[in-house]
Amino acid sequence: MMNAHIARTTLPLLAVCACILAYPSAPLYAEEATPEEKGLQIARETREKGRGFENFTAEQSMVLRNKQGKESLRQLRVKVLETDGGGNKSLFVFDRPRDVQGTALLVHTHKESDDDQWLYLPALKRVKRISSSNQSGSFMGSEFAYEDLGTPEVEKYTYRYLRDEPCLEMTCTVVERFPLDKRSGYQRLLVWQDKDELRIWKVEYYDKKNSHLKTLTISDYNLYLDRFWQAGEMSMVNHLTGKSTVVTWKDFRFRTELKESDFTQTGLKRMR
């Protein structure tokens, strides 16, 4: 059983689990389908349920803990824009502490090609592009990698359904995902999603040596616009280093006045 609390109930990442439609759905897959077909169908259904939110803004608190339990706190703002062609645009802006204030990350996720990521460093007053070969690196010292921050597009993985099993008070599917990008820091991921709403509750990450590298647990889901489930807390634990990062979300605002120009390299430099 997973360590998570269900909020108002009857899932890279930081914005990856943003929106899951709260509508009843047809069976996820045909019983005669292969494990690979079942896994792909669950991924496609998850994507369809997440469409239509248009955009949202929110605030995040990020607590970084080292192996000895020492903590550091970071606060940031998040903006996410849904795009018609698949692949959302996300913007993360740090407000605290002072030494990272104004630092901003812009992510353009693409369905099949490499994601585009740019980091604005206010001390240098310049925008730095994050190379695709460096996306397995740590995001601002956290246990989230750069590759965890974009939308996990269906076309960037192959899938294998493993089983159904009890999780919390629900039944979850367990699906194995294999990144197609050879530069990914992961060999595979195991993903737990409840069958009713397709919310993600847990993800296990395995490194290139197939060692269990990290576990993400997701909790405190809330319903917005009577359609979309959004997690309130995400906890990433690194099993090799003993470090962890806990992200909490608040003040969600959907369908705001966000513009395409907010999600450009030029827009990065205007962030305050």
C-alpha positions as CSV (number, residue, x, y, z in Angstrom):
1,M,0.0,0.0,0.0
2,M,1.3,3.4,-0.9
3,N,1.9,6.3,1.5
4,A,-0.6,8.8,0.2
5,H,-3.8,10.6,1.3
6,I,-6.8,10.8,-0.9
7,A,-8.3,14.3,-1.2
8,R,-12.0,14.6,-2.3
9,T,-12.0,11.2,-3.9
10,T,-15.4,8.8,-4.3
11,L,-1.4,10.6,-11.4
12,P,7.7,15.5,-15.5
13,L,7.2,15.8,-13.3
14,L,6.5,18.8,-11.6
15,A,3.8,19.8,-14.0
16,V,3.3,16.4,-15.5
17,C,0.4,15.3,-13.4
18,A,-1.4,18.6,-13.7
19,C,-4.8,17.7,-15.2
20,I,-6.8,14.4,-15.2
21,L,-10.4,14.6,-16.2
22,A,-12.9,13.4,-13.6
23,Y,-15.2,11.7,-16.0
24,P,-16.3,8.0,-16.0
25,S,-14.5,6.1,-18.7
26,A,-14.9,3.0,-20.8
27,P,-12.7,0.0,-20.0
28,L,-9.1,0.9,-20.3
29,Y,-8.2,-2.0,-22.6
30,A,-9.5,-5.1,-24.2
31,E,-8.8,-8.2,-22.2
32,E,-7.4,-10.0,-25.2
33,A,-4.9,-7.3,-25.9
34,T,-1.2,-7.9,-25.3
35,P,0.6,-6.4,-22.3
36,E,2.2,-3.9,-24.7
37,E,-1.2,-2.9,-26.2
38,K,-2.8,-2.6,-22.8
39,G,0.0,-0.3,-21.5
40,L,-0.2,1.9,-24.6
41,Q,-3.9,2.2,-24.4
42,I,-3.7,3.3,-20.7
43,A,-1.2,6.0,-21.7
44,R,-3.5,7.2,-24.5
45,E,-6.5,7.3,-22.2
46,T,-4.5,9.3,-19.7
47,R,-3.6,11.8,-22.3
48,E,-7.2,12.2,-23.5
49,K,-8.4,12.8,-20.0
50,G,-5.9,15.5,-19.4
51,R,-6.8,17.6,-22.4
52,G,-8.8,20.8,-22.3
53,F,-7.5,22.6,-19.3
54,E,-6.1,25.4,-21.5
55,N,-3.7,26.9,-18.9
56,F,-3.1,27.3,-15.2
57,T,-0.9,29.1,-12.7
58,A,0.1,27.9,-9.3
59,E,2.6,28.4,-6.5
60,Q,5.0,25.7,-5.3
61,S,7.0,25.2,-2.2
62,M,10.0,22.9,-2.6
63,V,11.7,21.3,0.5
64,L,15.1,19.7,-0.2
65,R,16.4,17.3,2.4
66,N,19.9,15.8,2.5
67,K,20.8,12.4,4.0
68,Q,21.2,13.9,7.4
69,G,17.8,15.5,7.3
70,K,19.0,19.1,6.9
71,E,16.4,21.1,4.9
72,S,16.4,24.0,2.6
73,L,13.2,25.7,1.3
74,R,12.6,27.1,-2.1
75,Q,9.4,28.9,-3.3
76,L,8.5,29.3,-6.9
77,R,5.7,30.2,-9.3
78,V,4.5,27.9,-12.1
79,K,2.7,28.7,-15.4
80,V,1.5,26.0,-17.8
81,L,0.0,26.5,-21.3
82,E,-1.7,23.8,-23.2
83,T,-0.8,23.7,-26.9
84,D,-2.9,22.3,-29.8
85,G,-0.2,20.2,-31.3
86,G,0.6,18.3,-28.2
87,G,3.4,19.0,-25.7
88,N,2.7,21.8,-23.2
89,K,4.7,24.8,-22.4
90,S,5.8,25.3,-18.7
91,L,7.5,28.1,-16.9
92,F,9.1,27.9,-13.4
93,V,10.2,31.1,-11.6
94,F,12.0,31.0,-8.3
95,D,11.1,33.7,-5.7
96,R,13.0,32.4,-2.7
97,P,15.7,32.1,-1.3
98,R,17.4,35.3,-2.4
99,D,20.4,33.5,-4.0
100,V,18.1,31.9,-6.6
101,Q,15.5,34.7,-6.8
102,G,14.5,35.4,-10.4
103,T,16.0,32.2,-11.8
104,A,13.5,30.8,-14.3
105,L,13.2,27.6,-16.4
106,L,11.2,27.5,-19.6
107,V,10.1,24.1,-21.0
108,H,8.6,23.4,-24.4
109,T,7.6,19.8,-24.6
110,H,7.2,18.1,-28.0
111,K,5.4,14.9,-28.9
112,E,8.3,13.1,-30.5
113,S,11.3,15.4,-30.8
114,D,13.5,16.5,-28.0
115,D,12.0,18.9,-25.5
116,D,13.4,22.5,-25.5
117,Q,14.5,23.8,-22.1
118,W,16.1,27.2,-21.3
119,L,17.3,28.4,-17.9
120,Y,17.5,32.1,-17.1
121,L,20.3,33.1,-14.7
122,P,19.6,36.6,-13.4
123,A,23.1,37.1,-12.0
124,L,24.5,36.7,-15.5
125,K,21.4,38.2,-17.2
126,R,21.5,35.6,-19.8
127,V,19.5,32.6,-21.0
128,K,21.2,29.2,-21.1
129,R,19.9,26.4,-23.2
130,I,19.8,23.0,-21.4
131,S,21.3,20.4,-23.8
132,S,19.3,17.2,-24.4
133,S,22.3,15.3,-23.2
134,N,22.1,17.0,-19.8
135,Q,18.4,16.6,-19.1
136,S,19.1,13.7,-16.7
137,G,20.8,16.3,-14.4
138,S,19.4,17.6,-11.2
139,F,16.9,20.6,-11.4
140,M,18.2,23.3,-9.1
141,G,19.7,20.8,-6.7
142,S,16.4,18.9,-6.2
143,E,15.8,15.1,-6.7
144,F,13.8,16.0,-9.8
145,A,15.7,15.8,-13.1
146,Y,15.2,18.2,-16.0
147,E,13.7,15.4,-17.9
148,D,11.0,15.0,-15.2
149,L,9.7,18.5,-15.8
150,G,8.0,18.2,-19.2
151,T,4.8,16.5,-20.1
152,P,5.4,12.7,-20.5
153,E,4.3,12.4,-24.1
154,V,2.9,9.0,-25.1
155,E,5.1,8.8,-28.2
156,K,8.3,9.0,-26.2
157,Y,7.9,5.6,-24.5
158,T,7.0,2.0,-25.1
159,Y,4.8,0.3,-22.6
160,R,4.0,-3.0,-20.9
161,Y,1.0,-3.6,-18.6
162,L,2.1,-5.7,-15.7
163,R,-0.9,-6.2,-13.4
164,D,-3.8,-4.7,-11.4
165,E,-3.3,-4.4,-7.7
166,P,-5.0,-2.8,-4.6
167,C,-3.7,0.7,-3.8
168,L,-5.1,2.8,-1.0
169,E,-8.9,2.2,-1.3
170,M,-8.8,1.7,-5.0
171,T,-7.5,-0.6,-7.7
172,C,-4.4,0.5,-9.7
173,T,-2.9,-0.6,-12.9
174,V,0.9,-1.0,-12.9
175,V,2.5,-0.2,-16.2
176,E,6.1,-0.3,-17.2
177,R,7.4,2.5,-19.4
178,F,10.6,2.4,-21.4
179,P,12.0,5.8,-22.6
180,L,12.9,5.8,-26.3
181,D,15.5,8.5,-25.9
182,K,18.8,6.7,-25.3
183,R,20.0,9.8,-23.5
184,S,17.4,9.4,-20.8
185,G,18.8,8.8,-17.3
186,Y,16.3,6.0,-16.9
187,Q,16.1,2.5,-18.2
188,R,12.5,2.1,-17.2
189,L,9.7,3.5,-15.0
190,L,6.9,1.7,-13.1
191,V,3.7,3.7,-12.9
192,W,0.7,3.2,-10.6
193,Q,-2.6,4.7,-11.7
194,D,-6.1,4.2,-10.3
195,K,-8.4,2.6,-12.8
196,D,-11.3,5.0,-12.2
197,E,-9.7,8.4,-12.8
198,L,-6.2,7.5,-14.1
199,R,-4.5,9.6,-11.4
200,I,-0.9,8.7,-10.9
201,W,-0.1,7.8,-7.3
202,K,3.4,6.4,-7.5
203,V,6.3,6.2,-10.0
204,E,9.5,4.1,-9.5
205,Y,12.5,5.1,-11.6
206,Y,15.2,2.7,-12.5
207,D,18.6,3.8,-13.8
208,K,20.7,2.5,-16.7
209,K,22.0,-0.3,-14.5
210,N,18.4,-1.2,-13.6
211,S,18.9,-0.2,-10.0
212,H,15.9,1.4,-8.2
213,L,17.1,5.0,-8.3
214,K,14.1,7.1,-7.1
215,T,10.4,6.8,-6.1
216,L,7.9,9.5,-6.6
217,T,4.7,9.4,-4.5
218,I,1.8,11.7,-5.2
219,S,-1.1,12.7,-2.9
220,D,-3.7,15.2,-1.9
221,Y,-5.6,15.3,-5.1
222,N,-8.2,18.1,-5.5
223,L,-10.8,18.7,-8.2
224,Y,-10.9,21.9,-10.3
225,L,-13.5,23.2,-12.8
226,D,-15.5,20.0,-11.9
227,R,-13.3,18.2,-14.4
228,F,-9.6,18.1,-13.5
229,W,-7.7,16.4,-10.7
230,Q,-4.5,18.1,-9.5
231,A,-2.1,16.7,-6.9
232,G,-1.3,18.9,-3.9
233,E,1.9,17.1,-3.0
234,M,4.7,15.2,-4.7
235,S,7.6,13.5,-2.8
236,M,10.7,12.3,-4.7
237,V,13.1,10.1,-2.7
238,N,16.5,9.1,-4.1
239,H,17.3,5.6,-2.8
240,L,21.0,5.8,-3.7
241,T,21.8,9.1,-2.0
242,G,19.2,9.3,0.8
243,K,18.2,12.7,-0.4
244,S,14.6,13.8,-1.0
245,T,12.5,16.6,-2.4
246,V,8.9,17.4,-1.4
247,V,6.9,19.7,-3.6
248,T,3.6,21.2,-2.4
249,W,1.2,23.1,-4.7
250,K,-1.4,25.8,-3.8
251,D,-3.4,28.7,-5.4
252,F,-4.3,27.0,-8.6
253,R,-5.9,29.3,-11.1
254,F,-7.2,27.8,-14.4
255,R,-7.9,29.5,-17.7
256,T,-6.2,32.7,-16.9
257,E,-4.9,35.4,-19.2
258,L,-1.6,33.7,-20.1
259,K,-0.2,34.4,-23.5
260,E,2.2,32.6,-25.9
261,S,4.6,35.5,-25.4
262,D,4.9,34.5,-21.7
263,F,6.6,31.3,-22.8
264,T,9.5,32.6,-25.0
265,Q,13.2,33.2,-24.3
266,T,12.5,36.9,-24.3
267,G,9.7,36.4,-21.9
268,L,12.1,34.6,-19.5
269,K,14.1,37.8,-19.0
270,R,10.9,39.8,-18.1
271,M,10.0,37.4,-15.2
272,R,9.9,39.2,-11.8
